Amino acid sequence: MASKWTPIADRDKYGIDFIYRSAIRFALSKNTITGIMGIVLTVGTEITSVIREWGVIWKKLYVTSNPDFKIVREMMYELMTWRKQIMSGTLPADEMKELKQKVTAKIDQGNAILGLDLVVRDDSGNILNPEITSTIDLYRAHESATDRIKQLALNIEYKNKRSSSRYNHNLYVTVKNFVCRIGEDADLLMTLYDGKECAFISENYLVKWGKEGLMRDLDQLNNLRVVFADLGSKDLAREKVYLVCQTIRIGGMELKEETRNVRKSHHQNMKRSSDGLRRPFGVAVMDITDFFNGKFETDEEKQHFIPFAQCGERDSLDAVIRKIISAREISQKECKGQGLFVSIKLLHGDQKQIREEYAHLVSPFTSVARKMGFPEVILPGDIRNDLYLTLVSGEFSKGSKKSERNVEVTVKVCNEKSQTLQNCLSFGAGSEPMSEYRSVVYYHEERPKWMETLKISIPIEEFYGGHLKFTFRHRSSNDNKDKSEKPFAMSFIRLMNENGTTMSDQNHELLVYKVDHKRYDETEVAYFKLPSTREELEQRVNDSNYNINQIGVKQLSNMFQTNGIQISPKDSFTVSTVVCSTKLTQNIDLLGLLKWKLNPENLKFNLLALMKVDGEEVVKFLQDTLDALFDILMQ
């Protein structure tokens, strides 16, 4: 109810009961409250009236830069979200009753902040009718409501203090717009980046951008939102943190003539490849360190412009990111007005908490980009089995080509029968699963450096006997030549080690095997008997009583070949892996305890070895570890 009907000072003159009854009559005469007093007032109608009344005062708070402006705005957002749930008519009676109590408590709290009159209610949240309620009951209800609001204010203050000490933190990002002259479809890959370690922190968030200047999926219009989750206090304390957006153009080897002026070359007379090559285009980088450490306040309504820097002809996306970080800031004039418009807000709490407390921001459809690693606190029931693979770099000889190759890497996950596992690869959040991943193609680069990260999600049982298979293909600028090109080499790496542990989190230097297509069959699994990494190769050679440094290239090639593939000692390919699993361990001592039934005679040794296992590793597998220990006690 509005406070215009009588001065607050008149309360001392006329008394609370008289003022309250007059307020109700005034509201009825102005039709600000609908329905008959004594009947439960429709919650949706009350919210509508409150929002209208608050809206006028809220605008005045903005003009006067009142600090209550943001508080009231959050309350109005919550009330509108709750009204939407109420008006949907899908809530059961118990949830409706609980939501009604939340609504009335929020309205009373907001009225107190804005200095409006207190609405006296009964225990069910209904407005009391002064015509049938005694003055004494009204007074007692008034006192009870005042105490309730004071207690609510204390709870909020405690809640705010507690939020600052929470272990889980999240960065909420909304993509407002992307302005860039590309002329072709593009993939925007957004992620968090550690500027000191020069490494990505989180998985990617994919936005598919169309050549028309809008997202390709129009259902995502005004709904490009992502939560970078699982951040801890150590992440907020990093020296330099950046929000990075990599832009990958999808089209021909070279940009179309109408999109930019390029010098004439013999390539212009050739027919451009139309097979949808993924080509590097540019990067947008924003320093968010001050938002993480609290120097600047995050606000989901404030829009930030991130200038766009285009790649040079010989630049990799990773090189451009490092160049921007080490250089001064890019001005709008230098980027020619091209860039990314975003808003950001730091949310505290786990996924369940932020969905409840920030329901107006985080909906069930909001994408969640998880950290490439475990959070500081692993909650019960948080089961993960994700593998993050980064294509780092490679070195490939020309072969029969006159110039360096345009290398495209294709990634597949295969089982022990060399069958491709379907729909287990993705860019990360906001991405549809796919069966094979194709890398960015760098033009005539002998030592391409990709630094591309993809997410692999497969069932636990598929890890045993499974492996990653990489094929390398030269992509030509000419359509006819490109169609005839076949993979010239391949690499692979097993997901599990021979001792039963999962592959370690590190860089893996893989061996590259040349492919003879006249003899090579993709369904063959004979290559699985060959060494996959440089470390395995050295071990095999040493076991054969040879010196890896003295053995010749030809002899090495003859030693490791089978069914159309032969090792290429001069070529190399490096990948990096991070395993985030609560079921598959990389620790041999912990594995011995979890699998103690296979070798019960080693039980004493396994129990003693458990004492040496890092506590963080035990927490990841706490439930399985406790199950194993209780099973041992029962035996």
Phi, psi and omega in degrees: 000143182286154182262015184278346191287332179201147179295148179297327182296338182291349181298320180293330183281316186256339181097157185295317184297315181296316181297317183295315179297321179296322180296317180297315180297321180296318181295320179294320181293330180267002179059028177280344174233128181260160178095177180257134180298144184102338176260145182303121180290132180302124184296319180299321179292320179295319178299317179301315180297318181295316181299318178298317182291315179295326184303320181295314181290325181299319178297322179293324177297323179293318181296322182269005181055040179288133181297341178286352183304310183291325180296314181294322179300316178299320179295319180295321177298316180296316179298320179293322177296316179294322179298322178298319179294319182294315183289343178294334178072016183257358183279136174290169188299318183292319178291325179296319180295317179295318180293324179297320178295323177297317182297311182295323178295320180292322179295315179297320179296316180295319178300321179294320180294320183275357179076024179273169182292145179283130177267119183274130185231165173271187184295337180271358180091005179277143178291130180289142178270114182292345181284334183239002180252134182292160180297321180295317178296322178296318181296316179296319178296323178297316178296317180297319180294320179297316178295323181295320180292320178297317180295322178297320179295321178294321179296321180294319179297318178294322180296320179295320178294321182291326181296327180289340181256009178290153184274330183259134179227153183220145175253117180266124183234132175244127177273114181275315182194158175226118183249112181198138180269096180251310180087356178220167177296154182213154171254127175257120181248109182258138181201167175266143189225132176272114184288334180281313181276350182054053182216150178284142182264319187241168173287168184282155166244120186265130171238119179272114185254133182270162181292344178282352180097014176229164176297147184292327177265100184292345175293341179271004180302128183061020180226029179273084184232142180216147174246115173277106193260176173070019179283142179246182181296328177293326178291321179292337182266006179299147184295316180220122178233136183231148168263116187246136175236113177265133181252121181243118181281140180243111183174220181279176181298322179244157178294150177294151184300325185286348182268338178198160177273120179238151181287151183289141177211172181294343179289336184292332182277351180271156176285125183289146177291137182241028185268011177074052177292146176262113186240141179293138181236315181179181186218143170239129186230132178232129177281117182245018182301316182293333176286325180289319184271003172090003179293322176246144180271136178275140182217121184292346179270340182277131183261133179247139177258125178251111183296148185256132177244124183275146179288146169283173184296332183249008184272140169268160179298321179297320180295323180292320178301311180297322181294317180294318182296320183279340182267177176287173182293149179270126180279163179297330179292319180292323180272001177059035177076004180271137180170187184247135178252121182223163167233146184226153176207136179270122180249136182252134179126169178281181186299321180294318182294315183290331177289330178278315186277335180236051183297333180284347179253310186260109179256171177299342182265358179287130180290147178238116176260112186277157177291143177279074185152173183274148174290169181294329178240119178264114184281150176301137180088356179275089183261123179233150174208063185248143175239124178256120182250129177244122173281109187275292185199173178205165176220119186230138178283162182292328185069232179271359181282151178281333180231176181298154183281156168262089192276129172244129179261130174250128183249133175224154172252123184239155175267188184292345177264009181066021176273137183284128176282133188272142170051052179238000180248149177201162175288333184140219180292145178076009184245141175282144178293149180221162184268337176216149183244135178246131185279172172291146180253125176258135189283120176048055182243117181287325180237072181295142176238105187274306186054045179258131181248133175231160183253134180240122180234108180228156177300153183301319184294336181283344178296323181285117181087353180275160178206159175265132181243129181242130174241143184244129184227140174277130178255125183263154177285343181263131184301312184296317178292323183294322181292332181273350181286134177240160179306131181264348180200170179210160173217166177203162175208138181282146179282335182238145175279166182296331181278003176096353177276162179279155180307143187282159178277097182191178172281138179240120176271108186269151175279145179252127180249126176290146183248127173256105188292343178288334182244347187276136177234122184297335182278350179291146179243013182296330182295341183294343179275350180276158174293145183254333183241163178299325180295317177296321180299313180298321179294317180296316181295317179296323178294337179269012179064033174247160174259122184299333182277344183253343182288142183280161181296317182294318179295321179295320179295323180288330181289325187237086177206155178190136171042055173090002175235143184217139183297141176246092189300331184280340180270155179210157180212127184243132175232162176232141182231146172227121180259125175243090184224137174261010181234335182245117184263153175258002184258120184292327179292317178292322178299322179299323178288316182295331181251034188296335181292336179289327178224073184298338180291341179264014186300315181299316179297318181295322179292320177293323180292331179299329181294339181268348183289138179299140183301323180298321179294322179294320181297324179301323184244036187300314182296315180294322179295314179295321178299319180294318181294318178294324178296321178296318179298320181291328180288000000 
